[in-house]
Amino acid sequence: MPDDPHRVVITGDGPILVEGPVDIELPDGRRVRSQRPVTALCACRRSRRYPFCDTSHRTRTRPDRETQEPS
């Protein structure tokens, strides 16, 4: 429904999730649009696709599978 508010979720250590579609106005005045059902916006400014999150905020290392103990 057109009068329903869009939901915005601010995650503790990641992106800001906005139910879309959404128009985004950048600090320099440019506007970008996302047609996705949920858009992840970068909050840390490390994204190569800013203002969209590309998960650059995450560490890129994975534990070695051979050294992990079975669960």
MARDOZA-38457 format. One record per atom (N, C-alpha, C): residue number from 1; x, y, z; atom name. Coordinates in nm, 4 decimals, m for minus. Example, Ala and Ser with C-alpha at 12.3 -4.5 7.8 and 13.67 -1.06 7.14 Angstrom:
<fifis>
[1,[1.3190,m0.5690,0.7800],N]
[1,[1.2300,m0.4500,0.7800],CA]
[1,[1.3200,m0.3300,0.7800],C]
[2,[1.2850,m0.2250,0.7080],N]
[2,[1.3670,m0.1060,0.7140],CA]
[2,[1.2900,0.0030,0.7870],C]
</fifis>
This chain:
<fifis>
[1,[0.0833,m0.1177,0.0000],N]
[1,[0.0000,0.0000,0.0000],CA]
[1,[0.0883,0.1248,0.0000],C]
[2,[0.0488,0.2284,m0.0704],N]
[2,[0.1319,0.3475,m0.0814],CA]
[2,[0.1551,0.4206,0.0501],C]
[3,[0.0644,0.4117,0.1466],N]
[3,[0.0800,0.4836,0.2727],CA]
[3,[0.1605,0.4061,0.3763],C]
[4,[0.1954,0.2808,0.3477],N]
[4,[0.2744,0.2024,0.4411],CA]
[4,[0.4168,0.2563,0.4460],C]
[5,[0.4743,0.2708,0.5658],N]
[5,[0.6123,0.3185,0.5749],CA]
[5,[0.7107,0.2117,0.5279],C]
[6,[0.8247,0.2557,0.4778],N]
[6,[0.9318,0.1628,0.4427],CA]
[6,[1.0056,0.1266,0.5711],C]
[7,[1.0518,0.0044,0.5773],N]
[7,[1.1246,m0.0410,0.6957],CA]
[7,[1.2732,m0.0186,0.6747],C]
[8,[1.3428,0.0348,0.7749],N]
[8,[1.4868,0.0557,0.7740],CA]
[8,[1.5428,m0.0191,0.8937],C]
[9,[1.6438,m0.1043,0.8695],N]
[9,[1.7056,m0.1810,0.9767],CA]
[9,[1.8517,m0.1396,0.9860],C]
[10,[1.8914,m0.0886,1.1028],N]
[10,[2.0307,m0.0527,1.1251],CA]
[10,[2.0941,m0.1683,1.1988],C]
[11,[2.1874,m0.2361,1.1302],N]
[11,[2.2537,m0.3516,1.1896],CA]
[11,[2.3692,m0.3044,1.2765],C]
[12,[2.4087,m0.3857,1.3714],N]
[12,[2.5138,m0.3467,1.4646],CA]
[12,[2.6511,m0.3346,1.4019],C]
[13,[2.6827,m0.4214,1.3084],N]
[13,[2.8188,m0.4213,1.2537],CA]
[13,[2.8189,m0.4348,1.1023],C]
[14,[2.7156,m0.3895,1.0396],N]
[14,[2.7087,m0.4053,0.8954],CA]
[14,[2.6301,m0.2947,0.8300],C]
[15,[2.5652,m0.3262,0.7206],N]
[15,[2.4964,m0.2236,0.6429],CA]
[15,[2.3635,m0.1806,0.7046],C]
[16,[2.3089,m0.0763,0.6486],N]
[16,[2.1735,m0.0312,0.6797],CA]
[16,[2.0832,m0.0942,0.5741],C]
[17,[1.9838,m0.1685,0.6163],N]
[17,[1.8943,m0.2380,0.5242],CA]
[17,[1.7665,m0.1577,0.5082],C]
[18,[1.7319,m0.1280,0.3826],N]
[18,[1.6136,m0.0477,0.3518],CA]
[18,[1.5244,m0.1273,0.2592],C]
[19,[1.3964,m0.1409,0.2974],N]
[19,[1.3025,m0.2070,0.2073],CA]
[19,[1.2817,m0.1156,0.0881],C]
[20,[1.2917,m0.1715,m0.0316],N]
[20,[1.2912,m0.0908,m0.1536],CA]
[20,[1.1649,m0.1089,m0.2323],C]
[21,[1.1635,m0.0570,m0.3497],N]
[21,[1.2638,0.0245,m0.4175],CA]
[21,[1.2863,0.1562,m0.3432],C]
[22,[1.4073,0.2131,m0.3651],N]
[22,[1.4442,0.3324,m0.2907],CA]
[22,[1.5294,0.4244,m0.3777],C]
[23,[1.5090,0.5567,m0.3630],N]
[23,[1.5944,0.6579,m0.4239],CA]
[23,[1.6888,0.7078,m0.3161],C]
[24,[1.8166,0.7209,m0.3506],N]
[24,[1.9186,0.7622,m0.2544],CA]
[24,[1.9831,0.8898,m0.3054],C]
[25,[1.9867,0.9918,m0.2213],N]
[25,[2.0549,1.1160,m0.2569],CA]
[25,[2.1887,1.1193,m0.1848],C]
[26,[2.2963,1.1344,m0.2625],N]
[26,[2.4325,1.1350,m0.2087],CA]
[26,[2.4715,1.2756,m0.1642],C]
[27,[2.5760,1.2875,m0.0807],N]
[27,[2.6176,1.4199,m0.0316],CA]
[27,[2.6499,1.5197,m0.1430],C]
[28,[2.6958,1.4706,m0.2585],N]
[28,[2.7301,1.5615,m0.3685],CA]
[28,[2.6085,1.5979,m0.4544],C]
[29,[2.4895,1.5510,m0.4153],N]
[29,[2.3680,1.5852,m0.4865],CA]
[29,[2.3237,1.4827,m0.5901],C]
[30,[2.4130,1.3889,m0.6256],N]
[30,[2.3729,1.2843,m0.7209],CA]
[30,[2.2666,1.1967,m0.6566],C]
[31,[2.1852,1.1367,m0.7428],N]
[31,[2.0821,1.0437,m0.6956],CA]
[31,[2.1013,0.9098,m0.7640],C]
[32,[2.0831,0.8045,m0.6872],N]
[32,[2.0874,0.6689,m0.7410],CA]
[32,[1.9613,0.5977,m0.6962],C]
[33,[1.9231,0.4965,m0.7709],N]
[33,[1.8006,0.4230,m0.7414],CA]
[33,[1.8319,0.2746,m0.7308],C]
[34,[1.7657,0.2088,m0.6374],N]
[34,[1.7712,0.0642,m0.6262],CA]
[34,[1.6292,0.0110,m0.6381],C]
[35,[1.6109,m0.0865,m0.7238],N]
[35,[1.4798,m0.1493,m0.7434],CA]
[35,[1.4670,m0.2787,m0.6630],C]
[36,[1.5688,m0.3122,m0.5865],N]
[36,[1.5679,m0.4378,m0.5112],CA]
[36,[1.4634,m0.4361,m0.4002],C]
[37,[1.4136,m0.5523,m0.3602],N]
[37,[1.3174,m0.5578,m0.2494],CA]
[37,[1.3792,m0.5102,m0.1179],C]
[38,[1.5088,m0.5392,m0.0969],N]
[38,[1.5831,m0.4900,0.0195],CA]
[38,[1.7185,m0.4420,m0.0315],C]
[39,[1.7537,m0.3194,0.0035],N]
[39,[1.8808,m0.2606,m0.0387],CA]
[39,[1.9712,m0.2472,0.0830],C]
[40,[2.0969,m0.2912,0.0692],N]
[40,[2.1955,m0.2781,0.1759],CA]
[40,[2.2800,m0.1543,0.1472],C]
[41,[2.2689,m0.0545,0.2349],N]
[41,[2.3463,0.0685,0.2203],CA]
[41,[2.4682,0.0643,0.3115],C]
[42,[2.5809,0.1054,0.2582],N]
[42,[2.7072,0.1026,0.3318],CA]
[42,[2.7063,0.2075,0.4428],C]
[43,[2.7411,0.1658,0.5634],N]
[43,[2.7501,0.2577,0.6765],CA]
[43,[2.8952,0.2865,0.7141],C]
[44,[2.9897,0.2066,0.6635],N]
[44,[3.1305,0.2221,0.7023],CA]
[44,[3.2133,0.2959,0.5977],C]
[45,[3.1587,0.3176,0.4789],N]
[45,[3.2233,0.3863,0.3668],CA]
[45,[3.3441,0.3107,0.3110],C]
[46,[3.3542,0.1794,0.3369],N]
[46,[3.4618,0.0982,0.2801],CA]
[46,[3.4212,0.0306,0.1497],C]
[47,[3.2971,0.0440,0.1105],N]
[47,[3.2458,m0.0242,m0.0072],CA]
[47,[3.3019,0.0362,m0.1355],C]
[48,[3.3384,m0.0493,m0.2291],N]
[48,[3.3794,m0.0029,m0.3619],CA]
[48,[3.2570,0.0371,m0.4438],C]
[49,[3.1390,0.0003,m0.3976],N]
[49,[3.0140,0.0306,m0.4682],CA]
[49,[2.9303,0.1322,m0.3912],C]
[50,[2.9931,0.2128,m0.3061],N]
[50,[2.9220,0.3095,m0.2235],CA]
[50,[2.8225,0.3881,m0.3081],C]
[51,[2.6992,0.4054,m0.2655],N]
[51,[2.6456,0.3900,m0.1314],CA]
[51,[2.5954,0.2504,m0.0996],C]
[52,[2.6116,0.1572,m0.1936],N]
[52,[2.5645,0.0208,m0.1703],CA]
[52,[2.6728,m0.0609,m0.1013],C]
[53,[2.6331,m0.1486,m0.0117],N]
[53,[2.7265,m0.2331,0.0618],CA]
[53,[2.7751,m0.3463,m0.0268],C]
[54,[2.9067,m0.3695,m0.0251],N]
[54,[2.9639,m0.4855,m0.0943],CA]
[54,[3.0326,m0.5793,0.0047],C]
[55,[3.0012,m0.5668,0.1311],N]
[55,[3.0526,m0.6465,0.2439],CA]
[55,[3.2013,m0.6232,0.2702],C]
[56,[3.2570,m0.5107,0.2274],N]
[56,[3.3974,m0.4789,0.2559],CA]
[56,[3.4231,m0.4621,0.4047],C]
[57,[3.3200,m0.4403,0.4834],N]
[57,[3.3360,m0.4238,0.6277],CA]
[57,[3.3723,m0.5558,0.6961],C]
[58,[3.3478,m0.6649,0.6298],N]
[58,[3.3779,m0.7962,0.6876],CA]
[58,[3.5258,m0.8275,0.6734],C]
[59,[3.5764,m0.9075,0.7640],N]
[59,[3.7135,m0.9547,0.7457],CA]
[59,[3.7119,m1.0598,0.6364],C]
[60,[3.8159,m1.0644,0.5584],N]
[60,[3.8195,m1.1532,0.4430],CA]
[60,[3.8901,m1.2859,0.4719],C]
[61,[3.9324,m1.3079,0.5935],N]
[61,[4.0028,m1.4319,0.6240],CA]
[61,[3.9062,m1.5372,0.6744],C]
[62,[3.9356,m1.6613,0.6435],N]
[62,[3.8542,m1.7734,0.6908],CA]
[62,[3.9447,m1.8666,0.7718],C]
[63,[3.8917,m1.9258,0.8761],N]
[63,[3.9736,m2.0203,0.9527],CA]
[63,[4.0099,m2.1419,0.8672],C]
[64,[4.1270,m2.1952,0.8923],N]
[64,[4.1722,m2.3143,0.8213],CA]
[64,[4.0853,m2.4322,0.8647],C]
[65,[4.0241,m2.4999,0.7694],N]
[65,[3.9322,m2.6100,0.8019],CA]
[65,[4.0026,m2.7258,0.8721],C]
[66,[4.1293,m2.7475,0.8420],N]
[66,[4.2003,m2.8607,0.9042],CA]
[66,[4.2269,m2.8369,1.0511],C]
[67,[4.2366,m2.7121,1.0945],N]
[67,[4.2658,m2.6831,1.2352],CA]
[67,[4.1415,m2.6660,1.3187],C]
[68,[4.0243,m2.6654,1.2575],N]
[68,[3.9010,m2.6496,1.3328],CA]
[68,[3.8633,m2.7815,1.3981],C]
[69,[3.8142,m2.7723,1.5202],N]
[69,[3.7652,m2.8905,1.5901],CA]
[69,[3.6245,m2.9211,1.5411],C]
[70,[3.5864,m3.0491,1.5306],N]
[70,[3.4499,m3.0818,1.4887],CA]
[70,[3.3481,m3.0316,1.5897],C]
[71,[3.2310,m2.9963,1.5426],N]
[71,[3.1245,m2.9443,1.6309],CA]
[71,[3.0528,m3.0560,1.6996],C]
</fifis>
